[in-house]
Amino acid sequence: MTRGNSSKSGSHSSCNKTRVGEGEISEILNENYSVVKFPNGIKVEEGDIVEKVK
């Protein structure tokens, strides 16, 4: 999981990702959504980005 700090410059915005932790996919709901379980101590907030490790 990464947490982004966004900043706006004119009509463009950018995001700097910071690695927060790792979790495990426990259920795939559909093509776009999955249920992910994170270890205790990892706080997930609205706007956080969860990416699959390739």
C-alpha positions as CSV (number, residue, x, y, z in Angstrom):
1,M,0.0,0.0,0.0
2,T,1.2,3.5,-0.7
3,R,0.1,6.9,0.5
4,G,0.3,9.8,-1.9
5,N,0.9,13.4,-1.1
6,S,-0.7,15.3,-3.9
7,S,0.1,18.8,-5.0
8,K,-1.6,21.0,-7.7
9,S,0.3,23.2,-10.0
10,G,-2.0,25.2,-12.3
11,S,-4.3,22.6,-14.1
12,H,-1.9,19.7,-13.3
13,S,-1.6,17.6,-10.2
14,S,1.1,15.2,-9.1
15,C,1.4,12.5,-6.5
16,N,4.5,11.3,-4.6
17,K,4.0,7.7,-3.4
18,T,5.3,6.6,0.0
19,R,5.4,2.9,0.8
20,V,3.3,2.3,4.0
21,G,3.2,-1.5,4.2
22,E,2.1,-4.8,2.7
23,G,-1.1,-6.8,2.8
24,E,-2.6,-10.0,1.5
25,I,-5.5,-10.3,-0.9
26,S,-8.2,-12.3,0.8
27,E,-10.9,-12.2,-1.8
28,I,-11.2,-11.0,-5.4
29,L,-14.6,-9.3,-5.8
30,N,-14.4,-8.4,-9.5
31,E,-11.9,-7.1,-12.2
32,N,-11.4,-3.8,-10.3
33,Y,-12.0,-4.6,-6.6
34,S,-10.5,-7.0,-4.0
35,V,-10.6,-7.4,-0.2
36,V,-7.1,-6.9,1.3
37,K,-6.1,-7.7,4.8
38,F,-3.3,-5.6,6.4
39,P,-1.3,-6.5,9.5
40,N,-2.1,-4.7,12.8
41,G,-0.7,-1.2,12.9
42,I,-1.2,-0.4,9.2
43,K,-3.8,2.3,8.9
44,V,-5.7,2.6,5.6
45,E,-7.2,6.0,4.9
46,E,-9.6,7.2,2.2
47,G,-7.5,8.1,-0.9
48,D,-4.7,5.6,-0.2
49,I,-3.6,3.6,-3.2
50,V,-3.3,-0.2,-3.1
51,E,-1.1,-1.7,-5.8
52,K,-0.4,-5.3,-6.7
53,V,3.3,-6.2,-6.5
54,K,4.4,-7.5,-9.9
